């Protein structure tokens, strides 16, 4: 007579299918996040920090259900973020504590479609519905010119190591 403990232990086919299906569902939510993650990004540079801030703002606006604005002032080289529910004091604090460009990088201008690059302060809008203004942020670094390209419906931000305007001039 055989003992029941002699049976081979293992998983049934149904158990394996259920586990693989659950893992597939979880991965379908996680992979888009990893797609935008870059292990060796240029986030240490001013251009990389701005690009990371823009990508994060697009996601944050949708996640929090708030409209955000990225303010840029080429005159003082400062960049700061506000949202629609901020009080006046909080907006002023955000401006005073904003990111200042470093390492010899200068904010040349911000360009929108149909408007040439402006050296005045500019605002780039990020909607809670998932879109943003189309814009080109032009920086000048110690070695080259840099353009950060913001597309309205894309989460990724493109960085070009040259001056790229909307009219195609470089």
Number of C-alpha atoms within 10 A of each C-alpha: 3 6 6 7 7 7 8 7 7 7 8 8 8 9 11 10 11 11 10 12 12 10 11 12 10 11 12 10 10 11 11 10 10 10 9 13 11 9 7 7 11 14 14 9 15 21 25 17 16 19 22 18 17 23 17 13 24 25 17 19 21 17 12 9 13 16 21 23 22 18 19 25 21 21 13 12 18 19 23 21 20 19 16 10 11 11 11 9 9 13 17 14 13 17 18 13 13 16 17 16 21 11 9 10 20 22 24 22 22 26 21 18 13 8 11 13 19 14 15 12 16 20 17 19 21 24 20 19 14 19 18 24 17 15 23 25 25 26 24 19 20 9 9 11 18 23 24 24 21 23 16 16 13 13 18 17 18 14 19 14 15 15 18 20 20 16 10 7 7 10
